[in-house]
Amino acid sequence: MKKWIINQLLEADYRIEMVWISKDILGSIDRESKIIYLNLWSIIYEILLHEFIHYKSPEYDEEEIVEKTFKMLKGISVQEIIQTSNTLLKKYCEELGGE
């Protein structure tokens, strides 16, 4: 099953576009146009926040981390999400030797 899914992801007839959708939506699909839209900024920010809570509060279980992540995201502005994610992406690319 895993190999089938990987093959489908690599060989499927669709495009991926990185776009801002909204603070609460990580991705969407337009079946007619065969485009999968990924909200890379929110994906990065949500994962970073989630893992940072794990790091700072190892006593919390996964359910508590998910709940705290969700609550914290509500108080963060769109601009903060975009700026932080862009900074992290730039830093990551520089570490890889890219631009």
PyMOL commands that set and color helices and strands:
alter all, ss='L'
color gray80, all
select helices_A, chain A and resi 2-11+40-56+62-74+78-96
alter helices_A, ss='H'
color red, helices_A
select strands_A, chain A and resi 15-18+27-30+35-38
alter strands_A, ss='S'
color yellow, strands_A
deselect
rebuild
show_as cartoon
